[in-house]
Amino acid sequence: MVERIHKFENMHILFWLCKDISWCLEWKIFGLTMILPTMSLAIIITWVTRHTKREKFHNIAVCFWIAANSLWMIGEFYGYEKELRADAKYLFLAGILCIAWYYISDFFMKNRPNETV
């Protein structure tokens, strides 16, 4: 299982870098094309790791991050940078809230007193 997910993660990194370098170089078509495989692999990785709470919440945050990043890229490509960057901040915030929820709930679960019956 670990080896299988590791291959997905490596491919995901490659797609994400291709998307972002396309953004940097203003290669609109290639950048837009790379959104689908990047986001798809992020969703697949999240689905495969859904049984491990830590991995699930971190990977959900990554999905929000890629969505926000892609929205911002589209805004820059097509002259809607201010509008779409403003919308992207909510996706970034959702990612941060996922991570915060995980760490806060994890903290309280670890520090919960033992219940005796």
Biopython code that builds the backbone (N, CA, C, O; Angstrom):
import numpy as np
from Bio.PDB.StructureBuilder import StructureBuilder

atoms = [
    (1, "MET", "N", (0.828, -1.200, 0.000)),
    (1, "MET", "CA", (0.000, 0.000, 0.000)),
    (1, "MET", "C", (0.867, 1.257, 0.000)),
    (1, "MET", "O", (0.611, 2.195, -0.755)),
    (2, "VAL", "N", (1.903, 1.270, 0.858)),
    (2, "VAL", "CA", (2.772, 2.445, 0.955)),
    (2, "VAL", "C", (3.475, 2.701, -0.375)),
    (2, "VAL", "O", (3.569, 3.845, -0.819)),
    (3, "GLU", "N", (3.966, 1.647, -1.007)),
    (3, "GLU", "CA", (4.646, 1.801, -2.293)),
    (3, "GLU", "C", (3.681, 2.317, -3.365)),
    (3, "GLU", "O", (4.044, 3.150, -4.194)),
    (4, "ARG", "N", (2.456, 1.811, -3.332)),
    (4, "ARG", "CA", (1.449, 2.233, -4.303)),
    (4, "ARG", "C", (1.146, 3.728, -4.169)),
    (4, "ARG", "O", (1.116, 4.453, -5.163)),
    (5, "ILE", "N", (0.926, 4.174, -2.950)),
    (5, "ILE", "CA", (0.613, 5.582, -2.726)),
    (5, "ILE", "C", (1.826, 6.461, -3.002)),
    (5, "ILE", "O", (1.683, 7.594, -3.462)),
    (6, "HIS", "N", (3.019, 5.941, -2.723)),
    (6, "HIS", "CA", (4.246, 6.695, -2.987)),
    (6, "HIS", "C", (4.384, 7.008, -4.481)),
    (6, "HIS", "O", (4.800, 8.107, -4.845)),
    (7, "LYS", "N", (4.043, 6.065, -5.330)),
    (7, "LYS", "CA", (4.093, 6.307, -6.781)),
    (7, "LYS", "C", (3.104, 7.396, -7.184)),
    (7, "LYS", "O", (3.424, 8.252, -8.009)),
    (8, "PHE", "N", (1.893, 7.365, -6.600)),
    (8, "PHE", "CA", (0.908, 8.416, -6.871)),
    (8, "PHE", "C", (1.420, 9.778, -6.405)),
    (8, "PHE", "O", (1.266, 10.777, -7.107)),
    (9, "GLU", "N", (2.025, 9.812, -5.228)),
    (9, "GLU", "CA", (2.536, 11.073, -4.696)),
    (9, "GLU", "C", (3.650, 11.641, -5.571)),
    (9, "GLU", "O", (3.700, 12.849, -5.804)),
    (10, "ASN", "N", (4.532, 10.789, -6.049)),
    (10, "ASN", "CA", (5.607, 11.269, -6.924)),
    (10, "ASN", "C", (5.067, 11.813, -8.239)),
    (10, "ASN", "O", (5.523, 12.850, -8.722)),
    (11, "MET", "N", (4.103, 11.119, -8.814)),
    (11, "MET", "CA", (3.482, 11.596, -10.059)),
    (11, "MET", "C", (2.743, 12.908, -9.798)),
    (11, "MET", "O", (2.761, 13.816, -10.630)),
    (12, "HIS", "N", (2.100, 12.998, -8.648)),
    (12, "HIS", "CA", (1.373, 14.203, -8.266)),
    (12, "HIS", "C", (2.315, 15.406, -8.193)),
    (12, "HIS", "O", (1.992, 16.487, -8.684)),
    (13, "ILE", "N", (3.466, 15.211, -7.585)),
    (13, "ILE", "CA", (4.458, 16.285, -7.489)),
    (13, "ILE", "C", (4.895, 16.737, -8.884)),
    (13, "ILE", "O", (5.017, 17.935, -9.140)),
    (14, "LEU", "N", (5.128, 15.784, -9.779)),
    (14, "LEU", "CA", (5.511, 16.130, -11.152)),
    (14, "LEU", "C", (4.433, 16.972, -11.825)),
    (14, "LEU", "O", (4.738, 17.998, -12.434)),
    (15, "PHE", "N", (3.167, 16.544, -11.718)),
    (15, "PHE", "CA", (2.071, 17.303, -12.336)),
    (15, "PHE", "C", (1.946, 18.690, -11.726)),
    (15, "PHE", "O", (1.742, 19.672, -12.440)),
    (16, "TRP", "N", (2.069, 18.771, -10.401)),
    (16, "TRP", "CA", (1.950, 20.054, -9.715)),
    (16, "TRP", "C", (3.069, 21.006, -10.161)),
    (16, "TRP", "O", (2.819, 22.185, -10.412)),
    (17, "LEU", "N", (4.284, 20.497, -10.258)),
    (17, "LEU", "CA", (5.392, 21.337, -10.729)),
    (17, "LEU", "C", (5.184, 21.791, -12.170)),
    (17, "LEU", "O", (5.477, 22.937, -12.510)),
    (18, "CYS", "N", (4.680, 20.898, -13.012)),
    (18, "CYS", "CA", (4.383, 21.282, -14.405)),
    (18, "CYS", "C", (3.325, 22.379, -14.452)),
    (18, "CYS", "O", (3.435, 23.322, -15.236)),
    (19, "LYS", "N", (2.303, 22.252, -13.613)),
    (19, "LYS", "CA", (1.249, 23.274, -13.567)),
    (19, "LYS", "C", (1.837, 24.615, -13.134)),
    (19, "LYS", "O", (1.567, 25.648, -13.746)),
    (20, "ASP", "N", (2.638, 24.588, -12.079)),
    (20, "ASP", "CA", (3.169, 25.846, -11.560)),
    (20, "ASP", "C", (4.237, 26.474, -12.454)),
    (20, "ASP", "O", (4.304, 27.699, -12.556)),
    (21, "ILE", "N", (5.063, 25.672, -13.096)),
    (21, "ILE", "CA", (6.046, 26.244, -14.019)),
    (21, "ILE", "C", (5.336, 26.829, -15.246)),
    (21, "ILE", "O", (5.777, 27.827, -15.814)),
    (22, "SER", "N", (4.242, 26.195, -15.638)),
    (22, "SER", "CA", (3.439, 26.743, -16.745)),
    (22, "SER", "C", (2.863, 28.092, -16.359)),
    (22, "SER", "O", (2.809, 29.010, -17.178)),
    (23, "TRP", "N", (2.438, 28.208, -15.127)),
    (23, "TRP", "CA", (1.917, 29.473, -14.617)),
    (23, "TRP", "C", (3.012, 30.527, -14.647)),
    (23, "TRP", "O", (2.793, 31.647, -15.108)),
    (24, "CYS", "N", (4.174, 30.171, -14.160)),
    (24, "CYS", "CA", (5.308, 31.087, -14.114)),
    (24, "CYS", "C", (5.720, 31.551, -15.516)),
    (24, "CYS", "O", (6.044, 32.721, -15.724)),
    (25, "LEU", "N", (5.704, 30.627, -16.462)),
    (25, "LEU", "CA", (6.119, 30.934, -17.837)),
    (25, "LEU", "C", (4.962, 31.433, -18.706)),
    (25, "LEU", "O", (5.139, 31.730, -19.887)),
    (26, "GLU", "N", (3.766, 31.519, -18.093)),
    (26, "GLU", "CA", (2.557, 31.975, -18.774)),
    (26, "GLU", "C", (2.178, 31.091, -19.967)),
    (26, "GLU", "O", (1.734, 31.585, -21.003)),
    (27, "TRP", "N", (2.356, 29.804, -19.805)),
    (27, "TRP", "CA", (1.920, 28.829, -20.802)),
    (27, "TRP", "C", (0.490, 28.431, -20.446)),
    (27, "TRP", "O", (0.259, 27.440, -19.753)),
    (28, "LYS", "N", (-0.451, 29.215, -20.929)),
    (28, "LYS", "CA", (-1.842, 29.076, -20.492)),
    (28, "LYS", "C", (-2.421, 27.689, -20.763)),
    (28, "LYS", "O", (-2.974, 27.065, -19.857)),
    (29, "ILE", "N", (-2.303, 27.214, -21.966)),
    (29, "ILE", "CA", (-2.941, 25.941, -22.324)),
    (29, "ILE", "C", (-2.362, 24.790, -21.501)),
    (29, "ILE", "O", (-3.105, 23.979, -20.948)),
    (30, "PHE", "N", (-1.038, 24.725, -21.425)),
    (30, "PHE", "CA", (-0.413, 23.639, -20.666)),
    (30, "PHE", "C", (-0.758, 23.758, -19.179)),
    (30, "PHE", "O", (-1.045, 22.755, -18.527)),
    (31, "GLY", "N", (-0.730, 24.972, -18.648)),
    (31, "GLY", "CA", (-1.067, 25.186, -17.249)),
    (31, "GLY", "C", (-2.487, 24.756, -16.934)),
    (31, "GLY", "O", (-2.733, 24.079, -15.936)),
    (32, "LEU", "N", (-3.419, 25.151, -17.786)),
    (32, "LEU", "CA", (-4.817, 24.764, -17.581)),
    (32, "LEU", "C", (-4.992, 23.256, -17.720)),
    (32, "LEU", "O", (-5.764, 22.648, -16.979)),
    (33, "THR", "N", (-4.285, 22.660, -18.659)),
    (33, "THR", "CA", (-4.360, 21.215, -18.873)),
    (33, "THR", "C", (-3.857, 20.449, -17.661)),
    (33, "THR", "O", (-4.370, 19.375, -17.350)),
    (34, "MET", "N", (-2.866, 20.985, -16.980)),
    (34, "MET", "CA", (-2.268, 20.291, -15.835)),
    (34, "MET", "C", (-3.123, 20.361, -14.570)),
    (34, "MET", "O", (-2.855, 19.644, -13.606)),
    (35, "ILE", "N", (-4.143, 21.212, -14.562)),
    (35, "ILE", "CA", (-5.022, 21.281, -13.389)),
    (35, "ILE", "C", (-5.718, 19.942, -13.171)),
    (35, "ILE", "O", (-5.759, 19.437, -12.049)),
    (36, "LEU", "N", (-6.258, 19.373, -14.230)),
    (36, "LEU", "CA", (-7.034, 18.133, -14.087)),
    (36, "LEU", "C", (-6.217, 16.966, -13.534)),
    (36, "LEU", "O", (-6.653, 16.347, -12.564)),
    (37, "PRO", "N", (-5.043, 16.630, -14.107)),
    (37, "PRO", "CA", (-4.304, 15.512, -13.517)),
    (37, "PRO", "C", (-3.765, 15.812, -12.111)),
    (37, "PRO", "O", (-3.684, 14.912, -11.275)),
    (38, "THR", "N", (-3.404, 17.053, -11.853)),
    (38, "THR", "CA", (-2.902, 17.415, -10.531)),
    (38, "THR", "C", (-4.000, 17.264, -9.480)),
    (38, "THR", "O", (-3.789, 16.667, -8.425)),
    (39, "MET", "N", (-5.156, 17.808, -9.782)),
    (39, "MET", "CA", (-6.277, 17.725, -8.848)),
    (39, "MET", "C", (-6.786, 16.289, -8.727)),
    (39, "MET", "O", (-7.132, 15.839, -7.635)),
    (40, "SER", "N", (-6.830, 15.582, -9.838)),
    (40, "SER", "CA", (-7.305, 14.192, -9.815)),
    (40, "SER", "C", (-6.427, 13.319, -8.931)),
    (40, "SER", "O", (-6.935, 12.543, -8.121)),
    (41, "LEU", "N", (-5.123, 13.441, -9.080)),
    (41, "LEU", "CA", (-4.235, 12.641, -8.240)),
    (41, "LEU", "C", (-4.332, 13.043, -6.769)),
    (41, "LEU", "O", (-4.229, 12.189, -5.887)),
    (42, "ALA", "N", (-4.526, 14.320, -6.499)),
    (42, "ALA", "CA", (-4.696, 14.752, -5.108)),
    (42, "ALA", "C", (-5.941, 14.107, -4.504)),
    (42, "ALA", "O", (-5.930, 13.691, -3.345)),
    (43, "ILE", "N", (-7.005, 14.027, -5.284)),
    (43, "ILE", "CA", (-8.243, 13.402, -4.809)),
    (43, "ILE", "C", (-8.049, 11.901, -4.630)),
    (43, "ILE", "O", (-8.520, 11.330, -3.647)),
    (44, "ILE", "N", (-7.369, 11.265, -5.558)),
    (44, "ILE", "CA", (-7.104, 9.823, -5.445)),
    (44, "ILE", "C", (-6.268, 9.532, -4.200)),
    (44, "ILE", "O", (-6.571, 8.606, -3.448)),
    (45, "ILE", "N", (-5.223, 10.318, -3.984)),
    (45, "ILE", "CA", (-4.363, 10.136, -2.807)),
    (45, "ILE", "C", (-5.187, 10.319, -1.530)),
    (45, "ILE", "O", (-5.030, 9.563, -0.571)),
    (46, "THR", "N", (-6.056, 11.313, -1.524)),
    (46, "THR", "CA", (-6.918, 11.546, -0.362)),
    (46, "THR", "C", (-7.840, 10.350, -0.136)),
    (46, "THR", "O", (-8.024, 9.916, 1.001)),
    (47, "TRP", "N", (-8.412, 9.822, -1.199)),
    (47, "TRP", "CA", (-9.310, 8.681, -1.076)),
    (47, "TRP", "C", (-8.565, 7.444, -0.545)),
    (47, "TRP", "O", (-9.054, 6.752, 0.347)),
    (48, "VAL", "N", (-7.395, 7.181, -1.097)),
    (48, "VAL", "CA", (-6.632, 5.996, -0.694)),
    (48, "VAL", "C", (-6.192, 6.092, 0.768)),
    (48, "VAL", "O", (-6.124, 5.077, 1.461)),
    (49, "THR", "N", (-5.897, 7.293, 1.234)),
    (49, "THR", "CA", (-5.404, 7.471, 2.608)),
    (49, "THR", "C", (-6.506, 7.850, 3.592)),
    (49, "THR", "O", (-6.213, 8.242, 4.722)),
    (50, "ARG", "N", (-7.751, 7.741, 3.187)),
    (50, "ARG", "CA", (-8.866, 8.208, 4.007)),
    (50, "ARG", "C", (-9.016, 7.476, 5.340)),
    (50, "ARG", "O", (-9.655, 7.996, 6.255)),
    (51, "HIS", "N", (-8.446, 6.297, 5.463)),
    (51, "HIS", "CA", (-8.591, 5.518, 6.691)),
    (51, "HIS", "C", (-7.607, 5.946, 7.779)),
    (51, "HIS", "O", (-7.741, 5.540, 8.934)),
    (52, "THR", "N", (-6.629, 6.759, 7.416)),
    (52, "THR", "CA", (-5.672, 7.283, 8.394)),
    (52, "THR", "C", (-6.010, 8.754, 8.599)),
    (52, "THR", "O", (-5.856, 9.571, 7.691)),
    (53, "LYS", "N", (-6.475, 9.081, 9.807)),
    (53, "LYS", "CA", (-6.970, 10.433, 10.084)),
    (53, "LYS", "C", (-5.961, 11.507, 9.707)),
    (53, "LYS", "O", (-6.315, 12.487, 9.051)),
    (54, "ARG", "N", (-4.716, 11.334, 10.112)),
    (54, "ARG", "CA", (-3.677, 12.338, 9.835)),
    (54, "ARG", "C", (-3.521, 12.562, 8.339)),
    (54, "ARG", "O", (-3.529, 13.702, 7.873)),
    (55, "GLU", "N", (-3.379, 11.482, 7.591)),
    (55, "GLU", "CA", (-3.190, 11.588, 6.139)),
    (55, "GLU", "C", (-4.414, 12.180, 5.461)),
    (55, "GLU", "O", (-4.300, 13.009, 4.558)),
    (56, "LYS", "N", (-5.589, 11.745, 5.906)),
    (56, "LYS", "CA", (-6.831, 12.231, 5.300)),
    (56, "LYS", "C", (-6.940, 13.748, 5.413)),
    (56, "LYS", "O", (-7.184, 14.425, 4.414)),
    (57, "PHE", "N", (-6.763, 14.287, 6.618)),
    (57, "PHE", "CA", (-6.921, 15.728, 6.801)),
    (57, "PHE", "C", (-5.845, 16.531, 6.075)),
    (57, "PHE", "O", (-6.134, 17.587, 5.511)),
    (58, "HIS", "N", (-4.615, 16.042, 6.085)),
    (58, "HIS", "CA", (-3.557, 16.746, 5.358)),
    (58, "HIS", "C", (-3.808, 16.706, 3.857)),
    (58, "HIS", "O", (-3.572, 17.696, 3.165)),
    (59, "ASN", "N", (-4.277, 15.590, 3.354)),
    (59, "ASN", "CA", (-4.527, 15.491, 1.915)),
    (59, "ASN", "C", (-5.758, 16.268, 1.471)),
    (59, "ASN", "O", (-5.802, 16.764, 0.346)),
    (60, "ILE", "N", (-6.755, 16.381, 2.341)),
    (60, "ILE", "CA", (-7.890, 17.267, 2.028)),
    (60, "ILE", "C", (-7.386, 18.705, 1.918)),
    (60, "ILE", "O", (-7.791, 19.446, 1.022)),
    (61, "ALA", "N", (-6.499, 19.092, 2.837)),
    (61, "ALA", "CA", (-5.923, 20.442, 2.794)),
    (61, "ALA", "C", (-5.149, 20.661, 1.496)),
    (61, "ALA", "O", (-5.208, 21.742, 0.911)),
    (62, "VAL", "N", (-4.427, 19.641, 1.048)),
    (62, "VAL", "CA", (-3.698, 19.750, -0.222)),
    (62, "VAL", "C", (-4.679, 19.954, -1.380)),
    (62, "VAL", "O", (-4.409, 20.740, -2.289)),
    (63, "CYS", "N", (-5.806, 19.256, -1.351)),
    (63, "CYS", "CA", (-6.817, 19.437, -2.412)),
    (63, "CYS", "C", (-7.313, 20.886, -2.433)),
    (63, "CYS", "O", (-7.436, 21.489, -3.499)),
    (64, "PHE", "N", (-7.599, 21.440, -1.246)),
    (64, "PHE", "CA", (-8.015, 22.847, -1.192)),
    (64, "PHE", "C", (-6.908, 23.767, -1.702)),
    (64, "PHE", "O", (-7.180, 24.742, -2.402)),
    (65, "TRP", "N", (-5.666, 23.458, -1.354)),
    (65, "TRP", "CA", (-4.529, 24.272, -1.772)),
    (65, "TRP", "C", (-4.413, 24.272, -3.303)),
    (65, "TRP", "O", (-4.262, 25.329, -3.915)),
    (66, "ILE", "N", (-4.482, 23.106, -3.908)),
    (66, "ILE", "CA", (-4.381, 23.023, -5.369)),
    (66, "ILE", "C", (-5.539, 23.750, -6.037)),
    (66, "ILE", "O", (-5.348, 24.437, -7.041)),
    (67, "ALA", "N", (-6.736, 23.601, -5.486)),
    (67, "ALA", "CA", (-7.898, 24.303, -6.051)),
    (67, "ALA", "C", (-7.701, 25.816, -5.962)),
    (67, "ALA", "O", (-7.967, 26.533, -6.926)),
    (68, "ALA", "N", (-7.239, 26.298, -4.821)),
    (68, "ALA", "CA", (-7.002, 27.731, -4.652)),
    (68, "ALA", "C", (-5.908, 28.214, -5.593)),
    (68, "ALA", "O", (-6.044, 29.247, -6.248)),
    (69, "ASN", "N", (-4.835, 27.459, -5.649)),
    (69, "ASN", "CA", (-3.705, 27.783, -6.509)),
    (69, "ASN", "C", (-4.137, 27.834, -7.979)),
    (69, "ASN", "O", (-3.721, 28.721, -8.725)),
    (70, "SER", "N", (-4.962, 26.890, -8.378)),
    (70, "SER", "CA", (-5.442, 26.832, -9.769)),
    (70, "SER", "C", (-6.365, 28.002, -10.083)),
    (70, "SER", "O", (-6.290, 28.584, -11.165)),
    (71, "LEU", "N", (-7.234, 28.347, -9.137)),
    (71, "LEU", "CA", (-8.132, 29.485, -9.332)),
    (71, "LEU", "C", (-7.342, 30.775, -9.490)),
    (71, "LEU", "O", (-7.647, 31.598, -10.353)),
    (72, "TRP", "N", (-6.344, 30.943, -8.668)),
    (72, "TRP", "CA", (-5.485, 32.125, -8.736)),
    (72, "TRP", "C", (-4.764, 32.170, -10.087)),
    (72, "TRP", "O", (-4.674, 33.228, -10.710)),
    (73, "MET", "N", (-4.252, 31.017, -10.538)),
    (73, "MET", "CA", (-3.570, 30.939, -11.828)),
    (73, "MET", "C", (-4.510, 31.344, -12.966)),
    (73, "MET", "O", (-4.128, 32.124, -13.839)),
    (74, "ILE", "N", (-5.716, 30.826, -12.956)),
    (74, "ILE", "CA", (-6.693, 31.156, -14.001)),
    (74, "ILE", "C", (-6.982, 32.656, -13.993)),
    (74, "ILE", "O", (-7.081, 33.284, -15.046)),
    (75, "GLY", "N", (-7.115, 33.220, -12.793)),
    (75, "GLY", "CA", (-7.341, 34.662, -12.686)),
    (75, "GLY", "C", (-6.212, 35.470, -13.296)),
    (75, "GLY", "O", (-6.461, 36.458, -13.987)),
    (76, "GLU", "N", (-4.985, 35.069, -13.053)),
    (76, "GLU", "CA", (-3.845, 35.778, -13.640)),
    (76, "GLU", "C", (-3.795, 35.606, -15.155)),
    (76, "GLU", "O", (-3.482, 36.547, -15.884)),
    (77, "PHE", "N", (-4.101, 34.416, -15.617)),
    (77, "PHE", "CA", (-4.065, 34.152, -17.057)),
    (77, "PHE", "C", (-5.094, 34.990, -17.824)),
    (77, "PHE", "O", (-4.818, 35.431, -18.940)),
    (78, "TYR", "N", (-6.252, 35.210, -17.251)),
    (78, "TYR", "CA", (-7.349, 35.809, -18.003)),
    (78, "TYR", "C", (-7.817, 37.158, -17.482)),
    (78, "TYR", "O", (-8.920, 37.598, -17.803)),
    (79, "GLY", "N", (-6.986, 37.819, -16.678)),
    (79, "GLY", "CA", (-7.273, 39.189, -16.273)),
    (79, "GLY", "C", (-8.280, 39.330, -15.145)),
    (79, "GLY", "O", (-8.873, 40.395, -14.980)),
    (80, "TYR", "N", (-8.482, 38.282, -14.371)),
    (80, "TYR", "CA", (-9.391, 38.337, -13.225)),
    (80, "TYR", "C", (-8.625, 38.068, -11.926)),
    (80, "TYR", "O", (-9.150, 37.454, -10.997)),
    (81, "GLU", "N", (-7.391, 38.535, -11.882)),
    (81, "GLU", "CA", (-6.522, 38.206, -10.753)),
    (81, "GLU", "C", (-7.111, 38.649, -9.419)),
    (81, "GLU", "O", (-7.153, 37.864, -8.471)),
    (82, "LYS", "N", (-7.566, 39.897, -9.334)),
    (82, "LYS", "CA", (-8.089, 40.385, -8.055)),
    (82, "LYS", "C", (-9.326, 39.599, -7.623)),
    (82, "LYS", "O", (-9.443, 39.201, -6.464)),
    (83, "GLU", "N", (-10.237, 39.381, -8.552)),
    (83, "GLU", "CA", (-11.484, 38.689, -8.212)),
    (83, "GLU", "C", (-11.229, 37.247, -7.802)),
    (83, "GLU", "O", (-11.718, 36.794, -6.767)),
    (84, "LEU", "N", (-10.464, 36.525, -8.615)),
    (84, "LEU", "CA", (-10.260, 35.108, -8.332)),
    (84, "LEU", "C", (-9.275, 34.871, -7.190)),
    (84, "LEU", "O", (-9.386, 33.875, -6.476)),
    (85, "ARG", "N", (-8.323, 35.768, -7.014)),
    (85, "ARG", "CA", (-7.438, 35.628, -5.860)),
    (85, "ARG", "C", (-8.237, 35.836, -4.573)),
    (85, "ARG", "O", (-7.993, 35.171, -3.566)),
    (86, "ALA", "N", (-9.190, 36.764, -4.616)),
    (86, "ALA", "CA", (-10.056, 36.976, -3.452)),
    (86, "ALA", "C", (-10.873, 35.723, -3.150)),
    (86, "ALA", "O", (-11.079, 35.388, -1.984)),
    (87, "ASP", "N", (-11.339, 35.030, -4.185)),
    (87, "ASP", "CA", (-12.079, 33.780, -3.986)),
    (87, "ASP", "C", (-11.146, 32.657, -3.526)),
    (87, "ASP", "O", (-11.530, 31.814, -2.715)),
    (88, "ALA", "N", (-9.936, 32.654, -4.043)),
    (88, "ALA", "CA", (-8.971, 31.606, -3.693)),
    (88, "ALA", "C", (-8.640, 31.620, -2.201)),
    (88, "ALA", "O", (-8.345, 30.578, -1.616)),
    (89, "LYS", "N", (-8.689, 32.787, -1.601)),
    (89, "LYS", "CA", (-8.345, 32.859, -0.173)),
    (89, "LYS", "C", (-9.283, 31.995, 0.666)),
    (89, "LYS", "O", (-8.875, 31.483, 1.709)),
    (90, "TYR", "N", (-10.530, 31.823, 0.233)),
    (90, "TYR", "CA", (-11.462, 30.976, 0.984)),
    (90, "TYR", "C", (-11.076, 29.503, 0.878)),
    (90, "TYR", "O", (-11.261, 28.733, 1.821)),
    (91, "LEU", "N", (-10.542, 29.123, -0.271)),
    (91, "LEU", "CA", (-10.074, 27.744, -0.424)),
    (91, "LEU", "C", (-8.809, 27.517, 0.408)),
    (91, "LEU", "O", (-8.658, 26.470, 1.038)),
    (92, "PHE", "N", (-7.909, 28.491, 0.407)),
    (92, "PHE", "CA", (-6.724, 28.385, 1.268)),
    (92, "PHE", "C", (-7.156, 28.292, 2.736)),
    (92, "PHE", "O", (-6.625, 27.479, 3.491)),
    (93, "LEU", "N", (-8.111, 29.119, 3.131)),
    (93, "LEU", "CA", (-8.616, 29.101, 4.499)),
    (93, "LEU", "C", (-9.234, 27.742, 4.843)),
    (93, "LEU", "O", (-9.046, 27.234, 5.948)),
    (94, "ALA", "N", (-9.965, 27.161, 3.902)),
    (94, "ALA", "CA", (-10.553, 25.838, 4.142)),
    (94, "ALA", "C", (-9.457, 24.801, 4.392)),
    (94, "ALA", "O", (-9.607, 23.931, 5.250)),
    (95, "GLY", "N", (-8.367, 24.895, 3.651)),
    (95, "GLY", "CA", (-7.236, 23.995, 3.874)),
    (95, "GLY", "C", (-6.626, 24.174, 5.249)),
    (95, "GLY", "O", (-6.318, 23.196, 5.932)),
    (96, "ILE", "N", (-6.451, 25.419, 5.656)),
    (96, "ILE", "CA", (-5.902, 25.698, 6.983)),
    (96, "ILE", "C", (-6.847, 25.178, 8.068)),
    (96, "ILE", "O", (-6.397, 24.633, 9.076)),
    (97, "LEU", "N", (-8.145, 25.346, 7.865)),
    (97, "LEU", "CA", (-9.116, 24.865, 8.847)),
    (97, "LEU", "C", (-9.090, 23.340, 8.960)),
    (97, "LEU", "O", (-9.274, 22.799, 10.050)),
    (98, "CYS", "N", (-8.865, 22.648, 7.850)),
    (98, "CYS", "CA", (-8.737, 21.180, 7.897)),
    (98, "CYS", "C", (-7.561, 20.773, 8.777)),
    (98, "CYS", "O", (-7.680, 19.900, 9.638)),
    (99, "ILE", "N", (-6.445, 21.411, 8.549)),
    (99, "ILE", "CA", (-5.249, 21.099, 9.332)),
    (99, "ILE", "C", (-5.470, 21.468, 10.798)),
    (99, "ILE", "O", (-5.121, 20.700, 11.694)),
    (100, "ALA", "N", (-6.050, 22.644, 11.038)),
    (100, "ALA", "CA", (-6.312, 23.084, 12.411)),
    (100, "ALA", "C", (-7.260, 22.106, 13.113)),
    (100, "ALA", "O", (-7.037, 21.743, 14.267)),
    (101, "TRP", "N", (-8.301, 21.688, 12.425)),
    (101, "TRP", "CA", (-9.253, 20.739, 13.014)),
    (101, "TRP", "C", (-8.539, 19.449, 13.417)),
    (101, "TRP", "O", (-8.756, 18.920, 14.506)),
    (102, "TYR", "N", (-7.691, 18.957, 12.528)),
    (102, "TYR", "CA", (-6.959, 17.729, 12.840)),
    (102, "TYR", "C", (-6.109, 17.909, 14.097)),
    (102, "TYR", "O", (-6.190, 17.094, 15.016)),
    (103, "TYR", "N", (-5.297, 18.965, 14.148)),
    (103, "TYR", "CA", (-4.383, 19.140, 15.269)),
    (103, "TYR", "C", (-5.119, 19.456, 16.572)),
    (103, "TYR", "O", (-4.718, 18.989, 17.638)),
    (104, "ILE", "N", (-6.176, 20.234, 16.493)),
    (104, "ILE", "CA", (-6.937, 20.539, 17.712)),
    (104, "ILE", "C", (-7.625, 19.280, 18.228)),
    (104, "ILE", "O", (-7.557, 18.981, 19.420)),
    (105, "SER", "N", (-8.283, 18.545, 17.346)),
    (105, "SER", "CA", (-8.964, 17.329, 17.793)),
    (105, "SER", "C", (-7.952, 16.287, 18.276)),
    (105, "SER", "O", (-8.214, 15.569, 19.241)),
    (106, "ASP", "N", (-6.809, 16.205, 17.614)),
    (106, "ASP", "CA", (-5.766, 15.271, 18.033)),
    (106, "ASP", "C", (-5.234, 15.642, 19.417)),
    (106, "ASP", "O", (-5.012, 14.769, 20.256)),
    (107, "PHE", "N", (-5.034, 16.920, 19.649)),
    (107, "PHE", "CA", (-4.549, 17.394, 20.948)),
    (107, "PHE", "C", (-5.523, 17.017, 22.055)),
    (107, "PHE", "O", (-5.116, 16.505, 23.098)),
    (108, "PHE", "N", (-6.816, 17.272, 21.829)),
    (108, "PHE", "CA", (-7.805, 16.979, 22.856)),
    (108, "PHE", "C", (-8.006, 15.480, 23.063)),
    (108, "PHE", "O", (-8.297, 15.041, 24.175)),
    (109, "MET", "N", (-7.853, 14.700, 22.006)),
    (109, "MET", "CA", (-7.985, 13.249, 22.162)),
    (109, "MET", "C", (-6.820, 12.691, 22.972)),
    (109, "MET", "O", (-7.014, 11.786, 23.783)),
    (110, "LYS", "N", (-5.620, 13.212, 22.767)),
    (110, "LYS", "CA", (-4.446, 12.733, 23.510)),
    (110, "LYS", "C", (-4.478, 13.172, 24.967)),
    (110, "LYS", "O", (-3.978, 12.466, 25.843)),
    (111, "ASN", "N", (-5.067, 14.335, 25.227)),
    (111, "ASN", "CA", (-5.073, 14.874, 26.577)),
    (111, "ASN", "C", (-6.376, 14.599, 27.335)),
    (111, "ASN", "O", (-6.613, 15.170, 28.400)),
    (112, "ARG", "N", (-7.191, 13.746, 26.794)),
    (112, "ARG", "CA", (-8.453, 13.392, 27.426)),
    (112, "ARG", "C", (-8.189, 12.434, 28.590)),
    (112, "ARG", "O", (-7.469, 11.449, 28.423)),
    (113, "PRO", "N", (-8.746, 12.702, 29.739)),
    (113, "PRO", "CA", (-8.515, 11.805, 30.876)),
    (113, "PRO", "C", (-9.124, 10.429, 30.601)),
    (113, "PRO", "O", (-10.141, 10.309, 29.918)),
    (114, "ASN", "N", (-8.489, 9.408, 31.141)),
    (114, "ASN", "CA", (-9.018, 8.047, 30.997)),
    (114, "ASN", "C", (-10.346, 7.941, 31.705)),
    (114, "ASN", "O", (-10.488, 8.348, 32.858)),
    (115, "GLU", "N", (-11.316, 7.390, 31.003)),
    (115, "GLU", "CA", (-12.631, 7.220, 31.603)),
    (115, "GLU", "C", (-12.736, 5.819, 32.184)),
    (115, "GLU", "O", (-12.390, 4.830, 31.538)),
    (116, "THR", "N", (-13.213, 5.760, 33.396)),
    (116, "THR", "CA", (-13.432, 4.442, 34.002)),
    (116, "THR", "C", (-14.913, 4.171, 34.067)),
    (116, "THR", "O", (-15.723, 5.063, 34.319)),
    (117, "VAL", "N", (-15.243, 2.934, 33.837)),
    (117, "VAL", "CA", (-16.652, 2.541, 33.823)),
    (117, "VAL", "C", (-16.986, 1.780, 35.069)),
    (117, "VAL", "O", (-18.129, 1.359, 35.248)),
]
sb = StructureBuilder()
sb.init_structure("model")
sb.init_model(0)
sb.init_chain("A")
sb.init_seg("    ")
for serial, (resi, resn, name, xyz) in enumerate(atoms, 1):
    if name == "N":
        sb.init_residue(resn, " ", resi, " ")
    sb.init_atom(name, np.array(xyz, "f"), 0.0, 1.0, " ", f" {name:<3s}", serial, name[0])
structure = sb.get_structure()
